């Protein structure tokens, strides 16, 4: 499989209430030489996480042990900028399986789904509730239910629905990328080709 199956994710979350986070901030261009999806998590938000001497910046959220989890909650317009798929690779490789925002750049959204990272778009009001809940209690848990296309603040039961393409939804549920999906249909393709007059 290309990545882990996604069905229901229940986790604490890491808040990043910054708007217009672009792909160069997510993974700086100097780290794009590798062609495999491994190792990019080490350089996720590299210039925000580390000083020039490679010491951690104490005020950056990923360096704060209070915040942890498999869900990253970002500000509006997350993943803007260049179309590099490495940005999604870096977030997934770091250990996140879901990113929540009130708006995603389209290319980043597509790249994320293709590598098993679920982008959940919520209303600005619900995003604000999530940020406030995490600020009040870093152990706040979110539940992301892909089948029902719903995200819930477990402490209050408040939830919102989110949209996702049906084909991509099934791929995420099965842990497939586009090639895996085609391979899963190999027998049907063989049978169809055998019936073709050409």
PyMOL commands that set and color helices and strands:
alter all, ss='L'
color gray80, all
select helices_A, chain A and resi 23-26+29-31+40-43+46-49+61-63+86-94+106-114+124-136+166-174+178-184+186-195
alter helices_A, ss='H'
color red, helices_A
select strands_A, chain A and resi 8-11+13-16+71-74+98-101+118-121+142-145+150-153+158-161
alter strands_A, ss='S'
color yellow, strands_A
deselect
rebuild
show_as cartoon
